[in-house]
Amino acid sequence: MRTEEINIRDPFVLCHGGKYYLYGTRGATCWGEADGFDVYTGEDLHTWEGPIECFHRPEGFWADRNYWAPEVYFRDGMFYMFASFKNETTRRGTAVLRAASPLGPFEPWSEGPVTPGDWECLDGTLYVSREGKPYMVFCHEWVQAGDGEILAMPLTDDLKAAAGAPALLFRASEAAWSRQVKHSSGKTGYVTDGPFLWRNEKGELLCLWSGFSGEGYAQGVAVSDNGEIDGKFIQREPLFLRDGGHGMLFRGPGERTVLALHSPNTHLQERPRFLETEGL
């Protein structure tokens, strides 16, 4: 299967054992009931084997819809998936799953969502400080917050639960390019989606995130003024301004830095795109 044939949102690439593992939100079940996540494997970012179902909703699992943005990290010999879920009576939140292989099967690890239970949250990502302290960086969703927020919350070392209160990193409206959108309920606000932390070759700590510009879904980036998670994040020029976003960075062929995002941002037309970057 070629990249342009894969209908996923929120692509995430894990590099492990000389292979690329591509995860994402299933395009067909993104906005309604859902029951799992898939992984694709490849070696060149052009052709892939799969899909292989790496998580299937077990009996009694707390969520039955909006299975969003799976991200997989290798830590202490195991693979941890951060993914967002929802049901009719529980607010959207990011939970942690675990497996012995990047192919799964992933099983619930946290006790339900790790994000605050009274908030609508999504798109939790893992950040580990230079001192080895793990954090979940996530979005407080704009439909509840109004001005979408990105926050960092310390985790227990086993990644199973929160170890402290979330701290605000920034709000969507702080970016000059960010524009308000209107929800189907009639509410307007500024969107934050898909945070991802990356330390560049200059030692800067970047936070990728997405929102809406005057030209559609867009890929933003902010940089910490002290190089750490507790710094002030300054917004930079967006990386992708028109109809694409929810990006992450990884080391591609030749150790070049590659941006993965989905584009276009249209239901059933979403595809992963891989763009080499310079100067980040």
FIROTOR-271128 format. One record per residue (C-alpha): residue number from 1; x, y, z. Coordinates in pm, 1 decimal, always signed. Layout:
+-----+----------+----------+----------+
:  nr :        x :        y :        z :
+-----+----------+----------+----------+
: NUM :        X :        Y :        Z :
...
+-----+----------+----------+----------+
END
This chain:
+-----+----------+----------+----------+
:  nr :        x :        y :        z :
+-----+----------+----------+----------+
:   1 :     +0.0 :     +0.0 :     +0.0 :
:   2 :   +127.1 :   +344.3 :    -91.0 :
:   3 :   +112.9 :   +646.4 :   +137.4 :
:   4 :   -145.2 :   +822.7 :    -77.7 :
:   5 :   -385.2 :   +526.9 :    -37.0 :
:   6 :   -395.5 :   +547.1 :   +343.8 :
:   7 :   -693.4 :   +737.0 :   +487.2 :
:   8 :   -589.2 :   +845.3 :   +835.5 :
:   9 :   -583.1 :  +1166.4 :  +1033.3 :
:  10 :   -323.5 :  +1266.6 :  +1291.3 :
:  11 :    -33.5 :  +1055.5 :  +1157.5 :
:  12 :   +233.5 :   +950.1 :  +1405.1 :
:  13 :   +556.3 :   +771.9 :  +1309.7 :
:  14 :   +757.1 :   +556.0 :  +1549.7 :
:  15 :  +1108.1 :   +469.2 :  +1432.7 :
:  16 :  +1211.8 :   +138.4 :  +1588.7 :
:  17 :  +1441.6 :   -145.4 :  +1487.6 :
:  18 :  +1513.0 :     -1.3 :  +1143.9 :
:  19 :  +1143.7 :    +26.7 :  +1052.1 :
:  20 :   +881.6 :   +298.2 :  +1049.0 :
:  21 :   +553.5 :   +230.3 :  +1226.8 :
:  22 :   +270.6 :   +459.2 :  +1114.8 :
:  23 :    -32.5 :   +512.1 :  +1340.3 :
:  24 :   -329.5 :   +744.2 :  +1305.7 :
:  25 :   -699.8 :   +808.6 :  +1350.6 :
:  26 :   -906.6 :   +591.0 :  +1117.9 :
:  27 :  -1064.3 :   +825.0 :   +865.9 :
:  28 :  -1387.6 :   +630.3 :   +828.2 :
:  29 :  -1475.1 :   +619.3 :  +1200.7 :
:  30 :  -1320.6 :   +946.5 :  +1313.6 :
:  31 :  -1640.0 :  +1134.8 :  +1397.1 :
:  32 :  -1860.8 :   +857.5 :  +1530.8 :
:  33 :  -1853.2 :   +517.2 :  +1692.3 :
:  34 :  -1515.9 :   +341.8 :  +1672.9 :
:  35 :  -1350.4 :    +27.3 :  +1801.7 :
:  36 :   -976.2 :    +39.1 :  +1737.8 :
:  37 :   -652.2 :   +162.6 :  +1584.8 :
:  38 :   -427.5 :    +32.1 :  +1306.6 :
:  39 :    -54.6 :    +39.0 :  +1237.2 :
:  40 :   +129.2 :    +30.7 :   +904.5 :
:  41 :   +493.7 :    -77.4 :   +871.4 :
:  42 :   +746.7 :    +36.7 :   +614.2 :
:  43 :  +1108.8 :   +118.5 :   +540.8 :
:  44 :  +1097.6 :   +410.1 :   +295.1 :
:  45 :   +794.1 :   +630.4 :   +382.1 :
:  46 :   +642.2 :   +546.4 :    +41.9 :
:  47 :   +514.9 :   +187.5 :    +63.3 :
:  48 :   +360.1 :    +18.0 :   +364.6 :
:  49 :   +240.7 :   -319.9 :   +487.6 :
:  50 :    -94.9 :   -318.6 :   +660.6 :
:  51 :   -322.0 :   -212.8 :   +806.1 :
:  52 :   -264.3 :   -430.4 :  +1113.0 :
:  53 :   -511.8 :   -374.1 :  +1395.2 :
:  54 :   -297.2 :   -293.7 :  +1699.9 :
:  55 :   -580.1 :   -208.3 :  +1941.3 :
:  56 :   -934.7 :   -338.0 :  +1950.1 :
:  57 :  -1184.6 :   -221.0 :  +2207.8 :
:  58 :  -1201.4 :   -485.8 :  +2480.7 :
:  59 :  -1520.6 :   -587.1 :  +2656.2 :
:  60 :  -1609.6 :   -324.8 :  +2914.7 :
:  61 :  -1377.0 :    -55.0 :  +2779.8 :
:  62 :  -1502.8 :   +287.3 :  +2887.7 :
:  63 :  -1516.4 :   +460.1 :  +2545.4 :
:  64 :  -1701.2 :   +377.5 :  +2225.9 :
:  65 :  -1642.7 :   +678.1 :  +1996.1 :
:  66 :  -1395.0 :   +941.5 :  +1876.3 :
:  67 :  -1086.3 :   +718.1 :  +1888.6 :
:  68 :   -830.1 :   +985.8 :  +1806.3 :
:  69 :   -459.0 :  +1052.3 :  +1761.7 :
:  70 :   -271.3 :   +740.7 :  +1877.6 :
:  71 :    +95.2 :   +808.0 :  +1955.1 :
:  72 :   +336.2 :   +526.6 :  +2048.8 :
:  73 :   +655.5 :   +554.8 :  +2254.8 :
:  74 :   +916.6 :   +296.5 :  +2353.1 :
:  75 :  +1007.9 :   +322.2 :  +2722.2 :
:  76 :  +1167.1 :    +74.6 :  +2962.9 :
:  77 :  +1124.3 :   -215.8 :  +2723.2 :
:  78 :   +753.6 :   -159.0 :  +2655.3 :
:  79 :   +545.3 :    +38.5 :  +2405.5 :
:  80 :   +302.2 :   +298.5 :  +2537.5 :
:  81 :    +16.1 :   +441.3 :  +2333.6 :
:  82 :   -135.3 :   +779.5 :  +2420.7 :
:  83 :   -477.5 :   +812.4 :  +2255.8 :
:  84 :   -799.4 :  +1010.1 :  +2304.2 :
:  85 :  -1144.7 :   +859.8 :  +2352.7 :
:  86 :  -1501.5 :   +955.2 :  +2443.7 :
:  87 :  -1844.3 :   +818.0 :  +2525.1 :
:  88 :  -2183.5 :   +979.2 :  +2576.3 :
:  89 :  -2144.4 :  +1017.7 :  +2952.4 :
:  90 :  -1767.5 :  +1068.4 :  +2993.6 :
:  91 :  -1578.8 :  +1376.3 :  +2879.3 :
:  92 :  -1320.7 :  +1330.6 :  +2607.1 :
:  93 :   -975.9 :  +1250.7 :  +2746.0 :
:  94 :   -640.1 :  +1090.1 :  +2673.9 :
:  95 :   -572.5 :   +744.7 :  +2816.2 :
:  96 :   -257.2 :   +531.3 :  +2811.5 :
:  97 :   -239.1 :   +180.4 :  +2662.1 :
:  98 :    +56.0 :    -60.3 :  +2669.3 :
:  99 :   +197.1 :   -346.8 :  +2462.0 :
: 100 :   +511.3 :   -556.5 :  +2432.9 :
: 101 :   +534.0 :   -488.6 :  +2056.6 :
: 102 :   +476.3 :   -184.1 :  +1834.8 :
: 103 :   +226.4 :   -403.5 :  +1648.7 :
: 104 :    +27.3 :   -452.5 :  +1966.6 :
: 105 :   -201.3 :   -579.9 :  +2088.7 :
: 106 :   -227.4 :   -268.9 :  +2306.2 :
: 107 :   -422.6 :   -304.1 :  +2627.6 :
: 108 :   -553.8 :    -40.6 :  +2870.5 :
: 109 :   -281.9 :    +72.1 :  +3112.1 :
: 110 :   -422.6 :   +382.1 :  +3281.5 :
: 111 :   -746.8 :   +375.0 :  +3477.0 :
: 112 :   -953.2 :   +561.3 :  +3217.3 :
: 113 :   -844.2 :   +907.4 :  +3103.6 :
: 114 :   -532.2 :  +1057.5 :  +3261.1 :
: 115 :   -644.2 :  +1411.3 :  +3170.9 :
: 116 :   -873.1 :  +1601.6 :  +3413.6 :
: 117 :  -1211.2 :  +1429.4 :  +3434.3 :
: 118 :  -1416.3 :  +1750.3 :  +3432.0 :
: 119 :  -1245.0 :  +1890.6 :  +3121.9 :
: 120 :  -1293.7 :  +1811.0 :  +2753.3 :
: 121 :   -936.5 :  +1712.1 :  +2658.2 :
: 122 :   -764.6 :  +1558.0 :  +2359.7 :
: 123 :   -437.7 :  +1479.2 :  +2184.6 :
: 124 :   -214.4 :  +1394.6 :  +2479.3 :
: 125 :   +152.3 :  +1352.4 :  +2386.5 :
: 126 :   +455.1 :  +1239.2 :  +2587.9 :
: 127 :   +737.5 :  +1474.1 :  +2681.5 :
: 128 :  +1034.6 :  +1365.3 :  +2894.6 :
: 129 :  +1250.0 :  +1640.6 :  +3045.8 :
: 130 :  +1627.8 :  +1641.3 :  +3040.9 :
: 131 :  +1611.4 :  +1514.2 :  +3398.7 :
: 132 :  +1394.8 :  +1220.3 :  +3288.9 :
: 133 :  +1062.2 :  +1345.3 :  +3427.7 :
: 134 :   +764.2 :  +1244.6 :  +3211.5 :
: 135 :   +480.6 :  +1481.3 :  +3124.2 :
: 136 :   +161.8 :  +1457.8 :  +2925.2 :
: 137 :   +114.0 :  +1767.0 :  +2708.4 :
: 138 :   -246.2 :  +1793.9 :  +2592.7 :
: 139 :   -523.3 :  +2025.4 :  +2472.0 :
: 140 :   -808.2 :  +2164.2 :  +2679.4 :
: 141 :  -1058.6 :  +2158.8 :  +2396.5 :
: 142 :  -1185.6 :  +2487.5 :  +2258.9 :
: 143 :  -1550.3 :  +2377.3 :  +2265.7 :
: 144 :  -1527.1 :  +2399.2 :  +2644.6 :
: 145 :  -1239.0 :  +2644.2 :  +2700.0 :
: 146 :  -1339.9 :  +2891.5 :  +2427.0 :
: 147 :   -978.3 :  +2983.3 :  +2359.6 :
: 148 :   -816.5 :  +2641.2 :  +2317.8 :
: 149 :   -532.9 :  +2572.0 :  +2560.5 :
: 150 :   -219.9 :  +2356.5 :  +2559.3 :
: 151 :   -105.0 :  +2237.5 :  +2899.9 :
: 152 :   +166.1 :  +2017.2 :  +3052.5 :
: 153 :    +89.0 :  +1775.8 :  +3335.3 :
: 154 :   +349.4 :  +1566.0 :  +3520.8 :
: 155 :   +302.6 :  +1188.8 :  +3509.6 :
: 156 :   +404.6 :   +905.5 :  +3737.2 :
: 157 :   +718.5 :   +726.5 :  +3615.9 :
: 158 :   +511.3 :   +431.1 :  +3498.3 :
: 159 :   +298.9 :   +667.8 :  +3279.3 :
: 160 :    -13.6 :   +534.1 :  +3445.9 :
: 161 :   -151.1 :   +845.2 :  +3614.5 :
: 162 :   -113.1 :  +1218.6 :  +3669.6 :
: 163 :   +146.7 :  +1322.9 :  +3928.1 :
: 164 :    +39.2 :  +1686.0 :  +3961.2 :
: 165 :   -182.8 :  +1958.9 :  +3826.1 :
: 166 :   -167.7 :  +2075.3 :  +3462.1 :
: 167 :    +15.6 :  +2402.3 :  +3386.4 :
: 168 :    -80.3 :  +2628.8 :  +3096.6 :
: 169 :   +177.1 :  +2660.6 :  +2816.8 :
: 170 :    -23.2 :  +2887.3 :  +2582.8 :
: 171 :   -360.4 :  +2958.8 :  +2424.6 :
: 172 :   -452.8 :  +2939.1 :  +2056.8 :
: 173 :   -523.4 :  +3310.9 :  +2021.2 :
: 174 :   -159.7 :  +3393.9 :  +2106.8 :
: 175 :    -62.8 :  +3300.8 :  +1750.2 :
: 176 :   -108.2 :  +3592.8 :  +1509.2 :
: 177 :   -223.5 :  +3353.6 :  +1236.0 :
: 178 :   -495.2 :  +3183.1 :  +1448.3 :
: 179 :   -856.8 :  +3255.1 :  +1351.7 :
: 180 :  -1186.1 :  +3176.3 :  +1524.7 :
: 181 :  -1406.8 :  +2894.5 :  +1400.6 :
: 182 :  -1773.1 :  +2818.6 :  +1458.4 :
: 183 :  -1895.7 :  +2492.9 :  +1610.6 :
: 184 :  -2214.7 :  +2322.5 :  +1491.7 :
: 185 :  -2369.4 :  +2430.3 :  +1823.7 :
: 186 :  -2316.5 :  +2793.9 :  +1723.5 :
: 187 :  -2028.9 :  +2853.4 :  +1965.4 :
: 188 :  -1717.1 :  +3026.9 :  +1830.9 :
: 189 :  -1360.4 :  +2997.3 :  +1955.5 :
: 190 :   -994.9 :  +2931.1 :  +1880.8 :
: 191 :   -880.8 :  +2571.4 :  +1820.1 :
: 192 :   -579.2 :  +2391.3 :  +1963.9 :
: 193 :   -502.0 :  +2042.7 :  +1831.1 :
: 194 :   -215.8 :  +1797.8 :  +1828.0 :
: 195 :    +68.4 :  +1922.9 :  +2050.1 :
: 196 :   +404.5 :  +1754.1 :  +1993.5 :
: 197 :   +733.6 :  +1837.2 :  +2166.5 :
: 198 :  +1067.9 :  +1828.7 :  +1984.8 :
: 199 :  +1419.3 :  +1938.1 :  +2080.3 :
: 200 :  +1600.9 :  +2064.6 :  +1772.3 :
: 201 :  +1971.1 :  +2055.7 :  +1691.6 :
: 202 :  +2015.5 :  +2399.4 :  +1850.8 :
: 203 :  +1881.1 :  +2267.6 :  +2179.9 :
: 204 :  +1554.2 :  +2461.5 :  +2154.3 :
: 205 :  +1235.1 :  +2301.2 :  +2279.0 :
: 206 :   +960.3 :  +2330.7 :  +2017.6 :
: 207 :   +590.1 :  +2266.0 :  +2060.7 :
: 208 :   +410.1 :  +2184.0 :  +1736.7 :
: 209 :    +33.9 :  +2238.3 :  +1741.9 :
: 210 :   -253.7 :  +2297.4 :  +1503.2 :
: 211 :   -542.2 :  +2539.5 :  +1470.1 :
: 212 :   -719.4 :  +2729.2 :  +1195.8 :
: 213 :   -576.7 :  +3011.7 :   +987.5 :
: 214 :   -757.7 :  +3229.5 :   +737.2 :
: 215 :   -678.0 :  +2958.1 :   +480.6 :
: 216 :   -794.3 :  +2653.4 :   +677.0 :
: 217 :   -639.7 :  +2397.2 :   +908.6 :
: 218 :   -277.0 :  +2489.2 :   +978.9 :
: 219 :    +40.8 :  +2363.3 :  +1144.3 :
: 220 :   +184.2 :  +2598.9 :  +1402.9 :
: 221 :   +499.8 :  +2590.4 :  +1615.4 :
: 222 :   +607.8 :  +2766.2 :  +1934.8 :
: 223 :   +944.6 :  +2770.3 :  +2115.1 :
: 224 :  +1018.7 :  +2777.7 :  +2488.2 :
: 225 :  +1221.4 :  +3081.5 :  +2592.7 :
: 226 :  +1424.6 :  +2880.3 :  +2847.0 :
: 227 :  +1448.4 :  +2551.2 :  +2659.4 :
: 228 :  +1221.6 :  +2366.7 :  +2900.0 :
: 229 :   +858.1 :  +2283.0 :  +2955.7 :
: 230 :   +816.1 :  +2555.2 :  +3219.6 :
: 231 :   +931.4 :  +2835.0 :  +2986.9 :
: 232 :   +722.5 :  +3092.3 :  +2804.7 :
: 233 :   +628.9 :  +2958.8 :  +2461.9 :
: 234 :   +673.6 :  +3213.4 :  +2182.5 :
: 235 :   +476.5 :  +3162.1 :  +1862.8 :
: 236 :   +671.8 :  +3137.8 :  +1536.2 :
: 237 :   +559.2 :  +3145.9 :  +1175.9 :
: 238 :   +342.3 :  +2842.6 :  +1093.6 :
: 239 :   +499.4 :  +2546.1 :   +916.3 :
: 240 :   +196.5 :  +2468.3 :   +697.4 :
: 241 :    -73.9 :  +2729.6 :   +657.2 :
: 242 :   -335.2 :  +2582.8 :   +424.3 :
: 243 :   -545.6 :  +2269.9 :   +478.9 :
: 244 :   -309.4 :  +2047.2 :   +673.6 :
: 245 :   -192.9 :  +1985.8 :  +1027.3 :
: 246 :   -178.8 :  +1772.6 :  +1342.9 :
: 247 :   +189.0 :  +1719.7 :  +1277.6 :
: 248 :   +487.8 :  +1558.2 :  +1446.9 :
: 249 :   +859.4 :  +1535.9 :  +1373.1 :
: 250 :  +1084.5 :  +1233.1 :  +1340.3 :
: 251 :  +1420.9 :  +1132.1 :  +1197.6 :
: 252 :  +1373.7 :  +1006.4 :   +844.2 :
: 253 :  +1614.0 :   +863.9 :   +584.8 :
: 254 :  +1967.1 :   +994.9 :   +629.5 :
: 255 :  +1872.1 :  +1124.3 :   +976.4 :
: 256 :  +1691.8 :  +1417.7 :   +814.3 :
: 257 :  +1411.6 :  +1578.0 :  +1014.0 :
: 258 :  +1071.5 :  +1496.1 :   +863.4 :
: 259 :   +736.6 :  +1658.4 :   +939.5 :
: 260 :   +438.5 :  +1422.4 :   +927.5 :
: 261 :    +89.2 :  +1573.6 :   +903.8 :
: 262 :   -242.9 :  +1499.6 :   +739.3 :
: 263 :   -371.8 :  +1690.0 :   +437.3 :
: 264 :   -630.8 :  +1769.5 :   +317.7 :
: 265 :   -841.9 :  +1818.0 :   +629.6 :
: 266 :  -1155.7 :  +1680.0 :   +464.0 :
: 267 :  -1346.7 :  +1373.4 :   +584.5 :
: 268 :  -1245.5 :  +1054.4 :   +398.8 :
: 269 :   -986.8 :  +1245.2 :   +194.2 :
: 270 :   -720.9 :  +1281.0 :   +466.1 :
: 271 :   -379.9 :  +1137.6 :   +380.2 :
: 272 :    -45.3 :  +1136.6 :   +563.0 :
: 273 :   +217.3 :  +1366.2 :   +414.4 :
: 274 :   +589.7 :  +1360.3 :   +487.2 :
: 275 :   +782.4 :  +1683.7 :   +437.7 :
: 276 :  +1154.5 :  +1727.7 :   +496.7 :
: 277 :  +1224.0 :  +2033.3 :   +709.9 :
: 278 :  +1522.7 :  +2264.1 :   +745.1 :
: 279 :  +1608.5 :  +2522.3 :  +1005.2 :
: 280 :  +1364.9 :  +2417.0 :  +1277.7 :
+-----+----------+----------+----------+
END
